């Protein structure tokens, strides 16, 4: 594992190793408190962030490393200077690059022209750190991920892509329930189907919420992704039938709820559910830090400490 650019870069064994290490870091953080001593990690943000910025910044410090935050005050990456030169310069100073970017191609170029590990902390196509945190959270309640049925309701976006790819690799059944015209990227869905054929998972897309009755976990995200200027009022009526509320949980029998946040309460999820006993949402947010630390430990060859 030299980089983490997209979820399909990971084998089942690698995902399981990351989940196990994330749990180990969470259970005994002191054991890893000097694992990245002397290491500096650039955290690059083209997009605003709460969870990603804070969990990487504090997480790296908890491993004994040093993080350097870079925003885009000097202009968009690739505009003021090329991504190639950006990556080449950073590689002379830092030990890894964590990048939250608009375009996946930026990550590809950072990895191609740099000489240090690159971690995708979000792009337009994938959100692997979030997806790994999600499956870590699910695994804290279900010992066998191959027996879990996971439903995602809402817009087919980068988060749903990561859930599809990771679930398909792990053998988890994943169903995306999206309004017509708002499904996932076709090529990523086909890739997930190919992975599922090897693992035995069932990957399905639907626009009918009735298709998730008897599932274990339901997941949602904002209906308008960051960077999309579509007014919420324009899509609210389309997505409201896909809201996660108590009536949905009662009807489907679903026991656990996830949301990557930021959440728009009373839109994609009600406060009653978000703050209720089925919610694993704050555990999920905490686990971002632990699984990201596991990713850095593996990339730096410290996973066995």
Helices and strands as residue ranges (DSSP letters): G 7-9, H 12-27, G 29-32, E 40-45, H 51-62, E 66-70, H 83-93, E 96-100, H 104-113, E 117-122, H 128-139, G 145-147, E 149-153, H 158-170, E 173-177, H 186-199, E 203-206, G 209-212, E 217-220, H 232-239, G 240-242, H 246-252, E 256-259, H 271-274, H 281-299
